[in-house]
Amino acid sequence: MSEVDTLSPGLPQALAEIREDFLALSISDRLQMLLEFSESLPEVPDGIVPDDAWEQVVECQSPVFIHVDTDEDIPVIYATAPQEAPTTRGFASILVQGLSGLDRQAILAVPGDFPQSLGLNEAVSFLRLRGMSGMLSRIQRQVAEAA
């Protein structure tokens, strides 16, 4: 199990560090950082996830799909979002990178309000933050169902 943030019990260290990085910036710089995350969303190799295994995140304004490979002790999270949706890609990238390498228990312990803790409330719409919450919810549900 990974280290957890003492300020937010249940928040893995990687997500705590991402949150701290966002909160240390001005609002405009937070948007720039979100765009940088969008550019680092890992590509999903063709054929690694069957077409029927993707789950659409309907809370997102852009077509976002999530799949969690739960065959191993450490789940692997995959996400796809169009290049022309950088905010959505950024949110997906934060979750994929921040949850990477964590065991099931650590993923399930992430507080549902994590997206709201990034300090982006003034920079992006409530609907966009709701989309990230939807992504987290789908990831946690897929992990829980496989446990």
C-alpha positions, 0 to 999 in steps of 0.5 A: 500500500502507498503512503497516504496524505496526513491532511486528507486520510485516504488520499494516496501520496501521488494524488496529494502531491498533484493537489499540492502542485495545483494549489501552489499556483495561480488560477491561470497557472493551474489551467496551464498545468491541467493542459500539461496533464492533458498532453501526458495522458498515456496512449492505450495500445491498440487491442489491449482493451476490447472495444466492449470493455470501455465504459463511457463517462456520461457526466463528461461533456466530451466522449471519455471512456474508462477501463480498469484491468483488474486481473492483477493485484495492482489494477491498471487504469486506461482512459481515452479522451479526444485531443480537442478536449484538453480539460477532460484529457487533463482530468483523465491523465491526473487520475490515470497517473495519480492512481497508477501502481496503487492497490485496490484498497488505496484506489477505493479509499480516494475521497470522492471530492478529490476533484474539487480539492484541486482548486480549479473551481474558479477556473473550470465549470462545475460540469467539468469537475462533475465529469472528473468525479464521474471518472473517479466514480467509474474507476472505483466501481470497476475496482470494487466489482472486481474485488 
